[in-house]
Amino acid sequence: MAALVIAAMTVLRLVYASAIELRTDEAYYWTWSKETALSFLDHPPMIAWLIRFGTAIFGDTTLGVRFGGIVAMLVTQCLLADIVRRLTHDARAVALAVLMPEAALYYGLLMAKVAPDVALIPFAVAMMWSLVRLAQSGDGRWWLAAGLFAGLSLLSKFTAIMFAPAVAAFLLVPDWRGRWLRSPYPYLAVVVAIVVFSPVLIWNAQHDWASFRFQGVRATTNYGISLRTIGDYIGLQFGLVGFVMLPVVLLGLAMTAWRGYRTREPVAILLSTAVLVPFLYFFAKSLTLRVGDTWPMFMWPVGFAAAAVNLAMLPGEGWSARMIRSGIFWVNIAVVSGIAFVVIVFLYYVAAPWNLLGKMDPIGAEAGYEQVAARAQAALDETGATWIATTDYRTYAMMRWLFRDRGVPVIEINERGRFQDFRDPGMDGIKGHAGIYVGREPDNHGPVWDSIPAKREPLAQVERRWRSVLIDTYALDKLTGWTPELSPPKDSPLFQWRVLAGEFAKRELS
């Protein structure tokens, strides 16, 4: 039955991946997949490699861009199944471990939406799987596998470092700490992880440590305590993990932590700490900053494994039959209601004609760029312009995506810190030619234009709508007498990566 459910939900994700237009960040990561840069300002390169894998099979289609996420989900489920099988030898627990992700909206549906977190999740779970194998076998070579997957996790997203406290507790709290501290394997594992992560280190050494400084501002920004951002964080966890699933998993983690630290059992310490420490860290950050919807998602699959293992261990620990039946009941409710919710959300986006959330709809808020691209194409035809300019990476990414087969160069003329080591976008078709500026109002009147000597001629306005709801209005201008600079000085407002980090928090809070 579990296999049939997984097969059906995989088909659902394939349909979703094919039917829903890319969101802006997905299109942005797709542009990365066309580059040969070692790393990028915003994130490490794994997401670009994952997209390149999918587009090599299915071409530059929505399914091609998202296919890697669908594979990542299946790999994650296989790893969870083997972790739970090894720890419990209980078929019901294994089934629960693979069905819990299907019942959580982020995994059951949105693993089809590519993001660095999607690339991170299977490698993070693989690291946990390696440490479970280490605990069961006592073979120190599993440290090397853990180091490999740790490095691949860091190549996916920097938040992988938040598993470090769990690995440290796994190493130091159990009675085996003396043995492993004297062994070379944990230290070699660190070396392996650093070597695998080295492309990011090399790129940053060549670019003023841009990624680390950029992310450092994100991690340390503080705009004062806000009940709204706390509510956003908790609400997102309920929405993306499950209204019933989240309490079930947190209870299972609490019991696993109590069991692990009371008896110094390595795997229980590992699994519980790997989720509870990041969960509490993000809660603390939510006091002063809006936590992004995907940021905590790397940790919950480990929580699913811990909850499934915990349920299987209750009978052997002398818990009452009533307690055990209650645990099974609530897990079953969480799985059934969660899968039903995922299917309803899928139908809403793929088949329903309504917009129930207005501008707040997470998909609708980034839909409708085809309307903007169509008007931009008409402006190109009317004016004889040969290229498109933007001042926002989201608009840039969507224009790149929607003009991908038309041979029209698209360039973001500011925020050039995002595009270090990018290839030539087609400057031969830009120099000496008019361009069309596409910008969201009021960005078309931003201070960045004080640094741009181009002559601007207003052409038109175009509305971006989703299911009849107005999302944004865009201005189209003709640009003449200027050629954009791909590599402005780092103190130029057109480079601007230092400003990006600070402005990020302001936008998220507003």
LINKAWO-V965916 format. One line per field, one symbol per residue. phi: phi as a letter, one per 30 degrees, with the letter a starting at -180 (. if undefined). psi: psi as a letter, one per 20 degrees, with the letter a starting at -180 (. if undefined). burial: 1 if it has 9 or more other C-alpha atoms within 8 Angstrom, else 0. A space follows every 50 residues. Layout:
# LINKAWO-V965916
phi: ???
psi: ???
burial: ???
This chain:
# LINKAWO-V965916
phi: .ddddddddddedddeddccdedddddddddddcccddabedaddedddd ddddddccidbddddcdedddeddddddddddeddddbhbddddddddde dddcedcdbdddcdaeddddedddddddedddddddciddddeddddedd dddddcaddedddedddddedcddddeddddddddddddddedddddded ddedddbihddddddddedcdbcidbddddddddddddddckdcdedddd dddddddeddddchddddddddddcdddeddddddddbaddddcedddcd eddddddddedddeedciddddddddddeddddddddddddddddededc cdccbdcidddddddccideddddddddddddcidcbbcbbbdddeddde ddcdccicdbbddbhdddcdiddddjdddceicdbcdbbddcedcddddd ccdddcbecabbccbbhicdcaccccbccbiacdcdbdedcddddiddde dddedddddd
psi: gghggggghggghggghhhpqqrghghghhhhiirjqharggrrihhghg hhgghhgjamrhgghihhhgghghgghgggghghghhhkohghgghhhhg hhipghghgiiioprhhhhgghhghhggghhghghhhjoihhhhghgghg ghghigqhihiiighghgghghgrijhgghhiqighhhhgggggghihhg ggghhilklgghhghhgghjpokqpphghghgggghggghgphhgghggh ghgghggggghhikpgghgggghhghghghghgghihiqppqhigjihhh hhhggggggghhighijjqqhggghgggghgggggghggggggggghghh hqjroijbiiphghikrjihgghghhghhghhijqirpqrkphgggghgg ghjhjikoppppiakiiikpjqrpilhhigpjqqrppoqppjhijrihih jojqppopgrqppoqolippgrpqqpqpprkqpqphmrqijqiifjhhhg ghhghgghh.
burial: 00001100110111011101001111111110100001111011111111 11111001001111111111011011111111111001010011111111 11111111111111111111111111111111111000010111111111 11111111010110111011111100100100001101111111011011 01110000111001101100100001001101110111111111110111 11111110111001111111111111111001101111111000111111 11111111111111100010000100110110111111111100011101 00001000101001111110111011001100001111111111111111 11100001111111111111000000001100111111111001000100 00001000100111110011111111111111000001000011111001 1101100000
